[in-house]
Amino acid sequence: MTGKKISLKQRAKDNRLWIALATSIIGAAGLFFSICGDPVFGVWNVGIMKDFAHMVGDWNWWIFLLSIIAAIAGAGYFIDFLRKKSEFMELIDTSSKKAYLEKQEDIEMLAWKLGTSFEALVDEKMAQLRIKR
């Protein structure tokens, strides 16, 4: 195999959107099960919810707290990614070499934070505008 090795950190950066979504979904599912399965909150304390509450016992409150943290962190990470992507696309969408060069530092910083596919877009734009590194 002659391919370039990609570090775990780089893989995480490239899959940032999916990691944020997965964290949010896991947090929301944990909240749902911990709230619905709890005898105090348990509106639907039957079937699988009752089994879940019995299985985790007193750990239900810890699952509740960790789920809140995961849901908030995942949603924040997701929103941050979308905001940076929107800003990047707005900055890179220019046909003027001068305008690009004025904002080149911001564009390259955002591309670095967003991942390798955005770095490739920067390289394409620089080739299109005939800018050398």
C-alpha positions in Angstrom: 0.0 0.0 0.0 1.6 3.2 -1.1 -1.1 5.6 0.0 -0.4 8.5 2.4 -1.0 7.7 6.0 -3.6 9.9 7.6 -3.5 10.6 11.3 -6.4 10.1 13.6 -6.5 13.8 14.3 -6.8 14.5 10.5 -9.5 11.9 10.1 -11.5 13.5 12.9 -11.1 16.9 11.3 -12.3 15.5 7.9 -15.3 13.8 9.5 -16.2 16.7 11.9 -19.7 17.1 10.6 -20.6 13.4 11.1 -18.9 13.3 14.6 -21.0 16.3 15.6 -24.2 14.7 14.3 -23.5 11.4 15.9 -22.8 13.0 19.3 -26.0 15.0 19.1 -28.1 12.0 18.2 -26.5 9.8 21.0 -27.1 12.6 23.5 -30.7 13.0 22.4 -31.3 9.3 22.6 -29.7 9.1 26.0 -31.9 12.0 27.2 -35.0 10.3 25.8 -34.3 6.9 27.5 -33.2 8.4 30.8 -36.2 10.7 31.0 -38.8 8.2 29.8 -37.4 5.3 31.7 -37.1 7.1 35.1 -39.8 6.4 37.6 -40.0 10.1 38.5 -40.3 11.5 35.0 -41.4 8.2 33.4 -44.5 9.0 31.3 -43.9 5.9 29.2 -42.4 3.7 32.0 -43.5 0.5 30.2 -41.8 -2.2 28.1 -38.3 -1.3 26.9 -38.3 1.9 29.0 -39.0 0.0 32.2 -36.3 -2.6 31.2 -33.8 0.2 30.6 -34.6 1.9 33.9 -34.2 -1.4 35.7 -30.9 -2.2 33.8 -29.1 1.0 34.6 -30.6 1.6 38.1 -29.2 4.5 39.9 -26.9 5.3 37.0 -29.9 6.8 35.2 -29.1 10.3 36.5 -25.5 10.1 35.3 -26.8 9.0 31.9 -29.1 12.0 32.0 -26.3 14.5 32.8 -23.9 13.0 30.3 -26.6 13.0 27.6 -27.3 16.7 28.2 -23.6 17.5 27.8 -23.3 15.3 24.7 -26.4 16.8 23.0 -25.2 20.4 23.7 -21.6 19.8 22.7 -22.6 17.9 19.5 -25.1 20.6 18.5 -22.6 23.4 19.2 -19.9 21.6 17.2 -22.4 21.1 14.3 -23.5 24.7 14.3 -19.8 25.9 14.5 -19.0 23.7 11.5 -21.9 25.1 9.4 -21.0 28.6 10.3 -17.3 28.1 9.3 -18.3 26.4 6.1 -20.7 29.2 5.2 -18.0 31.8 5.9 -15.4 29.9 3.9 -17.7 29.5 0.9 -18.5 33.2 1.0 -14.8 34.2 1.2 -13.7 31.8 -1.6 -16.5 32.8 -4.0 -14.6 35.6 -5.8 -13.2 36.0 -9.3 -10.9 38.9 -8.3 -7.3 38.0 -7.6 -6.9 41.2 -5.5 -10.0 40.4 -3.3 -8.8 36.8 -2.8 -5.3 37.9 -1.8 -6.7 40.4 0.8 -8.6 37.5 2.5 -6.2 34.7 1.8 -5.1 34.3 5.4 -8.7 33.9 6.6 -9.5 31.5 3.8 -6.5 29.3 4.5 -7.2 29.2 8.2 -10.8 28.2 7.7 -9.8 25.6 5.2 -7.3 24.2 7.6 -9.9 24.0 10.4 -12.5 22.4 8.1 -10.4 19.6 6.6 -8.6 18.4 3.5 -11.5 18.7 1.1 -11.6 22.4 1.8 -7.8 22.7 1.5 -8.2 21.2 -2.0 -10.8 23.9 -2.8 -8.2 26.5 -1.9 -5.6 24.9 -4.1 -8.2 24.8 -7.0 -9.1 28.5 -6.5 -5.4 29.5 -6.4 -4.8 27.6 -9.7 -7.9 29.2 -11.2 -6.7 32.7 -10.2 -3.1 31.9 -11.2 -1.7 32.5 -7.7 1.6 30.9 -6.7 2.3 29.8 -3.1 
